Amino acid sequence: MVADPGVVWRHAPDLAVVTSPGRVALVDLSRPQLPPRVLQGSAAAIWGAVDGSRTADEVAALVSHSF
């Protein structure tokens, strides 16, 4: 998947989220039959950088400084 660099990224509103240092657990409440997803490392950093106002390029730039 290639992201459009100018698109603003947002979290879906129908997710249950539990965060801990370096880790994010997600449950899609609209599809409870799916298993939870656990993001770690760079995936968790990307999740944390997505705030509903940053574009794909801004998220990438922010996260790239940590890795």
N, C-alpha and C positions, 0 to 999 in steps of 0.2 A: 504494500500500500504506500502510495506517495501522497503526502499531505500538501495541499495548496498552502504556500508559505504565508499568504495573507489572511487565511481563515482564522477566526477567533475560536479557540477551543474552549469547551465547557463540559462539565460533568453532567451526566444524565440525572434528572431529578428523581428517578425511581430506583436509586441504588442505596443499599445500606452499606455504610463504610465504617471500618474500624482501623485506626492508624496507631502505629507504634514506631519507635525510632527505626528508620530504614525499611519499613514494611507497611503495606496497606492491604487489607482484606476487603473484598467487595462481594456483595450478593445482589444480583439483579432481581428486584422485587416484582417486576413484571413477568419474569420467567423463573419462578422458584424451583422448577424442576432441574435447572442447570446447577452444576456445582459452584461453590464459591471460587473466586479468583484471588490469588495472593500475588501481589506485586512486591518485588524486592529490588534493591540496588538501583540501577538506572531507571527501571520502570516505575519504582516508587517515587523517584526524584521527578520524573516527568509528570506523574499524577499530582505531586505537590506543586509543581510549577503552573499547572493548568488552573487558572483562577477566574475564567469567564471574561477576561479582558485582554489576555495575551494572545498574539497570533502564534502560529506554528513556528515561525522564525524566532520570535521572542522566547518561546518556551525552549527551543533548541539552544539558543545562545545562553540562556540562564543555566540550563542543565549542563552544558558543555564545560562550564567553569568548574564543575564539581568532579568531572571524570577525565 
